[in-house]
Amino acid sequence: MDEHNGWLDRTLTVSQLCRSLKDLFDDVGLVRVEGELSQFTAHRSGHWYFTLRDAQAVLSCVMFRGLNQYVRRPPQVGDRVTVTGSLDLYAPQGKLNLLVRALESAGEGDLAARKEALKRKLAAEGLFDQARKRPIPVLPRAIGVATSPTGAAFQDILKVLGRRFPGLTVYLAPCRVQGDSAPAEVAAAIDLLNAHGRSDVLIIGRGGGSAEDLAAFDSEAVARAVFRSQIPVVSAVGHEVDVSIADLVADLRAATPSHAAELVVPEREGLLMALDELDERQRQAMARLLRRRREQLAALRPRHPAERIARDRQRLRVASQRLPLALQATLQRRRAALDLAGRQLQALSPDRVLERGYAVLLKDGAAVVDTDQLQAGDRLQARLHRGRATLSVQAVEG
């Protein structure tokens, strides 16, 4: 406490003191506390408020909704529990609380540690490998069940199977699912169903419970029995939040026994509807195929002479109707081409050149185009736009 003697050098407000205490609690970090639970309240907000006590002291605890949802079952007054959390001072009331992050039955921590050690061992041996897991039959002829004959789990399985697929054969290998003898009995039941050999899939499991209640399905004996099973195994142990070692080894995990029954058999009515739909689709496909074949056959069948004559007459009528239109269109194209050629020819006519004042010189009837054709004294004819003239060459220049 020497390091805090400096607090006496000044006067603190209540808030300052509370903040300093919260800093001290933060330095403490997480703590693990065991005690008897009392005054438990599950608030409508979802938070849990309770106290832990022993013979000499009482500690207020709070476990918020986001954390208590992972507790397997709500604790009850009088339970001996172990909690993990951090200290907190609620300043408005000056109240010390333990903010609980994890809660388990006293001694459950040792059980969890043993479970984790076994999981590491079996994982190293390959018992959890996804590659070795087998598919569940689509429609099993018979289902084997390893569970207690008096438990609710077996009745739930029968109820679901009876609703989804009435008349399906179920073989029960009765065994204890809780207590010291449960691991050996469950393993023996799995072996018995394999030796019997008439089941296409096995369901093993029980309803929910505490970690101690589910301990049989976290045992090495049951894990190895599931692993050596020649029949695909569906594990249905506890509630959805419980993941047992048997769940990890099994070919398929179900959240509950009822869920397991839903997974191993399809709904009979759904299958019948699917079959009806397939039958109707097959009928429609066959009808379309027959219709196409009839059309192809009709196209290959020789036509009656009267049909051919009627068809040819129809073609002749169509051709006679189209012929005048085709002739008219051809004449129009020819006239347009002729008009264009005439305009082009007229544009090239010498008369058009002569109109602009030019003349054509002729010597002995041939056009003069070069001075080499002329000599002084030659007489030439000049053709003008209008009329002709006789000319005499006086001189020639090259």
C-alpha positions as CSV (number, residue, x, y, z in Angstrom):
1,M,0.0,0.0,0.0
2,D,3.0,2.3,0.2
3,E,2.7,3.3,-3.4
4,H,-0.7,4.7,-2.7
5,N,0.2,6.7,0.4
6,G,0.4,9.8,-1.9
7,W,-3.4,9.8,-2.0
8,L,-3.3,11.4,1.5
9,D,-1.4,14.4,0.0
10,R,-4.6,15.6,-1.6
11,T,-8.4,15.4,-1.1
12,L,-10.1,13.2,-3.7
13,T,-13.7,13.4,-4.9
14,V,-15.8,10.3,-4.7
15,S,-15.6,9.9,-8.5
16,Q,-11.8,10.2,-8.4
17,L,-11.5,7.5,-5.7
18,C,-13.8,5.2,-7.6
19,R,-11.8,5.6,-10.8
20,S,-8.6,4.9,-8.9
21,L,-10.1,1.7,-7.5
22,K,-11.3,0.6,-10.9
23,D,-7.7,1.1,-12.1
24,L,-6.6,-1.2,-9.3
25,F,-9.1,-3.8,-10.3
26,D,-8.0,-3.7,-13.9
27,D,-4.5,-4.5,-12.7
28,V,-5.8,-7.6,-11.0
29,G,-7.2,-9.0,-14.3
30,L,-9.2,-12.2,-14.5
31,V,-9.9,-14.2,-11.4
32,R,-11.4,-17.7,-10.8
33,V,-13.7,-18.0,-7.9
34,E,-15.6,-21.0,-6.4
35,G,-18.6,-20.6,-4.1
36,E,-22.3,-21.4,-3.5
37,L,-24.8,-19.6,-5.7
38,S,-27.5,-17.6,-3.9
39,Q,-30.1,-14.9,-4.7
40,F,-30.2,-15.7,-8.5
41,T,-32.2,-13.4,-10.7
42,A,-32.6,-13.8,-14.5
43,H,-33.6,-10.3,-15.6
44,R,-36.0,-9.8,-18.5
45,S,-33.1,-8.1,-20.3
46,G,-31.4,-11.5,-20.4
47,H,-28.7,-10.6,-17.8
48,W,-28.1,-12.7,-14.7
49,Y,-27.6,-11.2,-11.3
50,F,-26.6,-13.5,-8.4
51,T,-24.3,-13.7,-5.4
52,L,-21.5,-16.2,-4.5
53,R,-21.0,-16.9,-0.9
54,D,-19.0,-19.1,1.5
55,A,-18.9,-19.2,5.3
56,Q,-17.3,-15.8,5.7
57,A,-18.1,-13.6,2.7
58,V,-20.6,-12.7,-0.1
59,L,-19.7,-11.4,-3.6
60,S,-22.2,-9.8,-6.0
61,C,-21.9,-11.1,-9.6
62,V,-23.3,-10.1,-13.0
63,M,-23.3,-12.2,-16.1
64,F,-24.5,-10.4,-19.2
65,R,-26.8,-11.9,-21.8
66,G,-24.1,-12.2,-24.5
67,L,-22.1,-14.5,-22.3
68,N,-24.7,-16.5,-20.3
69,Q,-26.2,-17.9,-23.5
70,Y,-23.2,-20.3,-23.7
71,V,-23.9,-21.8,-20.2
72,R,-25.4,-25.3,-20.7
73,R,-28.1,-24.8,-18.2
74,P,-29.1,-21.9,-15.9
75,P,-27.7,-22.4,-12.4
76,Q,-30.0,-22.7,-9.4
77,V,-29.8,-21.3,-5.9
78,G,-27.7,-23.7,-3.8
79,D,-25.5,-24.9,-6.7
80,R,-21.8,-24.9,-6.1
81,V,-20.2,-23.2,-9.1
82,T,-16.9,-21.9,-10.4
83,V,-16.9,-18.6,-12.2
84,T,-14.2,-16.7,-14.1
85,G,-14.4,-12.9,-14.4
86,S,-13.0,-9.5,-13.5
87,L,-13.7,-7.1,-10.6
88,D,-15.6,-3.9,-11.2
89,L,-16.8,-1.1,-9.1
90,Y,-20.3,0.2,-9.9
91,A,-19.7,3.9,-9.0
92,P,-23.3,5.1,-8.8
93,Q,-23.9,2.7,-5.9
94,G,-20.3,2.3,-4.8
95,K,-20.9,-1.5,-5.2
96,L,-18.2,-4.1,-5.9
97,N,-19.2,-6.6,-8.6
98,L,-17.6,-9.6,-10.3
99,L,-18.3,-9.4,-14.0
100,V,-18.6,-13.1,-14.9
101,R,-17.4,-14.3,-18.3
102,A,-17.7,-18.1,-17.7
103,L,-19.7,-20.2,-15.3
104,E,-19.5,-24.0,-14.7
105,S,-20.4,-26.5,-12.0
106,A,-17.7,-26.9,-9.4
107,G,-15.4,-29.6,-10.7
108,E,-16.6,-29.1,-14.3
109,G,-13.3,-27.5,-15.1
110,D,-11.4,-30.7,-14.4
111,L,-13.9,-32.6,-16.6
112,A,-13.4,-30.1,-19.4
113,A,-9.7,-30.4,-19.1
114,R,-9.9,-34.2,-19.4
115,K,-12.2,-33.8,-22.4
116,E,-9.8,-31.4,-24.2
117,A,-6.9,-33.8,-23.5
118,L,-8.8,-36.7,-25.0
119,K,-9.8,-34.6,-28.0
120,R,-6.2,-33.8,-28.8
121,K,-5.2,-37.5,-28.5
122,L,-8.0,-38.7,-30.7
123,A,-7.5,-36.0,-33.3
124,A,-3.8,-36.9,-33.5
125,E,-4.9,-40.5,-34.3
126,G,-7.3,-39.3,-37.1
127,L,-10.6,-40.2,-35.5
128,F,-12.0,-36.7,-36.4
129,D,-10.8,-36.7,-40.1
130,Q,-13.5,-35.5,-42.5
131,A,-12.2,-37.8,-45.2
132,R,-13.2,-40.9,-43.4
133,K,-16.8,-39.9,-42.8
134,R,-19.3,-41.8,-44.7
135,P,-22.6,-40.6,-46.4
136,I,-25.9,-41.4,-44.8
137,P,-28.1,-43.7,-46.9
138,V,-30.9,-41.8,-48.7
139,L,-33.6,-44.3,-47.7
140,P,-32.4,-46.8,-45.1
141,R,-34.4,-50.1,-44.8
142,A,-33.8,-50.3,-41.0
143,I,-32.4,-47.9,-38.3
144,G,-30.4,-49.0,-35.3
145,V,-30.7,-46.9,-32.1
146,A,-28.3,-47.0,-29.1
147,T,-29.9,-45.2,-26.2
148,S,-31.9,-45.7,-23.0
149,P,-35.2,-47.4,-23.7
150,T,-36.9,-45.4,-21.0
151,G,-35.6,-42.0,-22.0
152,A,-37.4,-39.3,-23.9
153,A,-34.8,-39.5,-26.7
154,F,-36.0,-42.9,-27.9
155,Q,-39.6,-41.8,-27.9
156,D,-38.8,-38.6,-29.8
157,I,-37.0,-40.7,-32.4
158,L,-39.9,-43.1,-32.8
159,K,-42.3,-40.2,-33.0
160,V,-40.4,-38.5,-35.8
161,L,-39.8,-41.7,-37.8
162,G,-43.4,-42.6,-37.5
163,R,-44.5,-39.3,-38.8
164,R,-42.0,-39.1,-41.7
165,F,-41.9,-42.7,-42.9
166,P,-44.4,-45.0,-41.2
167,G,-43.6,-48.7,-41.0
168,L,-39.8,-48.3,-41.1
169,T,-38.0,-51.0,-39.0
170,V,-36.1,-49.7,-35.9
171,Y,-33.7,-51.9,-33.9
172,L,-33.0,-50.7,-30.3
173,A,-29.8,-51.7,-28.4
174,P,-30.8,-50.6,-24.9
175,C,-28.0,-49.0,-22.7
176,R,-27.5,-46.6,-19.9
177,V,-26.6,-43.1,-21.1
178,Q,-25.7,-41.7,-17.7
179,G,-23.5,-42.9,-14.8
180,D,-20.3,-44.7,-14.4
181,S,-21.3,-47.8,-16.4
182,A,-22.7,-45.7,-19.3
183,P,-19.6,-45.5,-21.5
184,A,-19.1,-49.2,-21.6
185,E,-22.8,-49.9,-22.2
186,V,-23.1,-47.4,-25.1
187,A,-19.9,-48.8,-26.7
188,A,-21.3,-52.3,-26.3
189,A,-24.7,-51.3,-27.9
190,I,-22.9,-49.9,-30.9
191,D,-20.9,-53.1,-31.3
192,L,-24.1,-55.2,-30.9
193,L,-25.9,-53.3,-33.7
194,N,-22.9,-53.9,-35.9
195,A,-22.8,-57.6,-35.1
196,H,-26.6,-57.7,-35.8
197,G,-25.9,-56.2,-39.2
198,R,-29.5,-55.4,-40.3
199,S,-29.3,-51.7,-39.8
200,D,-28.3,-49.3,-42.6
201,V,-27.6,-46.4,-40.2
202,L,-27.2,-46.0,-36.4
203,I,-28.4,-43.2,-34.1
204,I,-26.7,-42.8,-30.7
205,G,-27.5,-40.2,-28.2
206,R,-29.6,-38.8,-25.4
207,G,-31.3,-35.6,-24.4
208,G,-29.6,-32.6,-23.0
209,G,-28.0,-32.2,-19.6
210,S,-25.0,-31.0,-17.7
211,A,-21.4,-31.9,-18.5
212,E,-21.6,-34.7,-16.0
213,D,-24.8,-36.0,-17.6
214,L,-23.2,-36.1,-21.0
215,A,-19.9,-37.5,-19.9
216,A,-20.5,-40.9,-21.4
217,F,-20.4,-39.5,-24.9
218,D,-17.1,-37.7,-24.1
219,S,-15.5,-41.0,-23.2
220,E,-12.8,-42.8,-25.2
221,A,-14.7,-46.1,-25.1
222,V,-17.7,-44.6,-27.0
223,A,-15.4,-42.6,-29.4
224,R,-13.6,-45.8,-30.4
225,A,-16.8,-47.8,-30.8
226,V,-18.2,-45.1,-33.2
227,F,-14.9,-45.1,-35.1
228,R,-14.8,-48.9,-35.6
229,S,-18.5,-49.1,-36.5
230,Q,-19.0,-50.5,-40.0
231,I,-22.4,-48.8,-40.2
232,P,-22.7,-45.0,-40.6
233,V,-23.3,-43.3,-37.2
234,V,-25.4,-40.2,-36.5
235,S,-24.6,-38.7,-33.1
236,A,-27.4,-36.8,-31.3
237,V,-26.1,-35.9,-27.9
238,G,-27.5,-33.0,-25.8
239,H,-28.8,-29.7,-27.1
240,E,-27.4,-27.8,-30.1
241,V,-24.8,-25.9,-28.0
242,D,-23.3,-29.2,-26.7
243,V,-20.6,-30.7,-28.9
244,S,-19.4,-34.1,-27.6
245,I,-16.4,-36.2,-28.7
246,A,-18.9,-38.7,-30.1
247,D,-20.3,-35.9,-32.3
248,L,-16.8,-35.3,-33.7
249,V,-16.1,-38.9,-34.5
250,A,-19.6,-39.7,-35.9
251,D,-20.3,-39.5,-39.6
252,L,-23.0,-36.9,-39.0
253,R,-23.9,-34.8,-36.0
254,A,-27.5,-33.9,-35.1
255,A,-28.6,-31.2,-32.7
256,T,-31.1,-33.4,-30.9
257,P,-32.5,-37.0,-31.2
258,S,-35.5,-35.7,-33.1
259,H,-33.2,-33.9,-35.5
260,A,-31.3,-37.1,-36.0
261,A,-34.5,-38.9,-37.0
262,E,-35.2,-36.2,-39.5
263,L,-31.8,-36.5,-41.0
264,V,-31.8,-40.3,-41.5
265,V,-35.1,-40.7,-43.3
266,P,-36.8,-38.5,-45.9
267,E,-40.5,-37.6,-45.6
268,R,-42.6,-40.2,-47.2
269,E,-45.2,-37.8,-48.6
270,G,-42.4,-35.7,-50.1
271,L,-41.0,-38.7,-51.8
272,L,-44.4,-39.7,-53.2
273,M,-44.9,-36.1,-54.5
274,A,-41.5,-36.1,-56.1
275,L,-42.2,-39.5,-57.8
276,D,-45.5,-38.2,-59.1
277,E,-43.8,-35.1,-60.5
278,L,-41.2,-37.3,-62.2
279,D,-43.9,-39.5,-63.6
280,E,-45.7,-36.5,-65.0
281,R,-42.6,-35.0,-66.5
282,Q,-41.8,-38.4,-68.1
283,R,-45.3,-38.6,-69.6
284,Q,-45.0,-35.0,-71.1
285,A,-41.6,-35.8,-72.5
286,M,-42.9,-39.0,-74.2
287,A,-45.9,-37.1,-75.6
288,R,-43.5,-34.4,-77.1
289,L,-41.3,-37.2,-78.6
290,L,-44.3,-39.0,-80.2
291,R,-45.6,-35.7,-81.6
292,R,-42.2,-34.9,-83.3
293,R,-42.0,-38.5,-84.7
294,R,-45.5,-38.2,-86.1
295,E,-44.6,-34.9,-87.8
296,Q,-41.4,-36.4,-89.2
297,L,-43.4,-39.5,-90.5
298,A,-46.0,-37.3,-92.1
299,A,-43.3,-35.3,-93.9
300,L,-41.9,-38.6,-95.3
301,R,-45.3,-40.0,-96.4
302,P,-45.8,-39.9,-100.3
303,R,-48.4,-37.3,-101.2
304,H,-51.6,-38.1,-103.2
305,P,-51.5,-36.8,-106.9
306,A,-54.5,-34.6,-106.1
307,E,-52.6,-33.0,-103.2
308,R,-49.6,-32.4,-105.5
309,I,-51.8,-30.8,-108.2
310,A,-53.5,-28.6,-105.6
311,R,-50.1,-27.6,-104.2
312,D,-48.8,-26.8,-107.7
313,R,-51.9,-24.8,-108.6
314,Q,-51.5,-22.7,-105.5
315,R,-47.9,-22.0,-106.4
316,L,-48.9,-21.0,-109.9
317,R,-51.5,-18.6,-108.6
318,V,-49.0,-17.0,-106.3
319,A,-46.5,-16.8,-109.2
320,S,-49.1,-15.3,-111.6
321,Q,-49.9,-12.6,-108.9
322,R,-46.2,-11.8,-108.4
323,L,-45.3,-11.7,-112.2
324,P,-46.9,-8.3,-113.1
325,L,-45.4,-6.7,-110.1
326,A,-42.0,-8.1,-111.0
327,L,-42.3,-7.0,-114.6
328,Q,-43.3,-3.5,-113.6
329,A,-40.4,-3.3,-111.1
330,T,-38.0,-4.5,-113.8
331,L,-39.3,-1.9,-116.4
332,Q,-38.9,0.9,-113.9
333,R,-35.3,-0.1,-113.2
334,R,-34.6,-0.3,-116.9
335,R,-36.1,3.1,-117.6
336,A,-34.2,4.7,-114.8
337,A,-30.9,3.2,-116.1
338,L,-31.7,4.3,-119.7
339,D,-32.5,7.9,-118.5
340,L,-29.2,8.0,-116.6
341,A,-27.2,6.8,-119.7
342,G,-29.0,9.4,-121.9
343,R,-28.1,12.2,-119.5
344,Q,-24.5,11.0,-119.4
345,L,-24.3,10.7,-123.2
346,Q,-25.8,14.2,-123.7
347,A,-23.2,15.6,-121.2
348,L,-20.4,14.2,-123.4
349,S,-21.9,15.4,-126.8
350,P,-19.6,17.8,-128.9
351,D,-22.6,20.1,-129.5
352,R,-22.5,21.0,-125.8
353,V,-18.8,22.1,-126.3
354,L,-19.6,24.1,-129.5
355,E,-22.4,25.9,-127.7
356,R,-19.7,27.5,-125.5
357,G,-18.0,29.1,-128.5
358,Y,-15.6,26.4,-129.6
359,A,-15.2,25.0,-133.2
360,V,-14.0,21.8,-134.8
361,L,-11.5,22.1,-137.6
362,L,-11.6,19.6,-140.4
363,K,-9.1,18.9,-143.1
364,D,-10.2,16.6,-145.9
365,G,-13.0,15.6,-143.6
366,A,-10.7,14.6,-140.7
367,A,-10.5,16.6,-137.4
368,V,-7.3,18.6,-137.0
369,V,-5.7,18.0,-133.6
370,D,-2.0,18.9,-134.2
371,T,-0.1,21.6,-136.2
372,D,1.9,18.8,-137.8
373,Q,-1.3,18.2,-139.9
374,L,-1.2,21.7,-141.4
375,Q,0.8,23.7,-143.9
376,A,0.4,27.3,-145.1
377,G,-2.2,27.5,-147.8
378,D,-4.3,24.6,-146.6
379,R,-8.0,25.1,-146.7
380,L,-9.9,24.0,-143.7
381,Q,-13.6,23.6,-142.8
382,A,-14.6,25.0,-139.4
383,R,-17.7,23.4,-137.8
384,L,-19.5,25.8,-135.5
385,H,-22.4,25.4,-133.2
386,R,-24.5,26.8,-136.0
387,G,-23.2,26.3,-139.5
388,R,-19.8,25.9,-141.1
389,A,-17.1,28.1,-142.5
390,T,-14.2,27.7,-145.0
391,L,-10.8,28.9,-143.7
392,S,-7.3,29.3,-145.3
393,V,-4.2,28.7,-143.3
394,Q,-1.8,31.7,-143.5
395,A,1.0,30.4,-141.2
396,V,1.7,27.4,-138.9
397,E,3.4,27.7,-135.5
398,G,4.6,24.5,-133.8
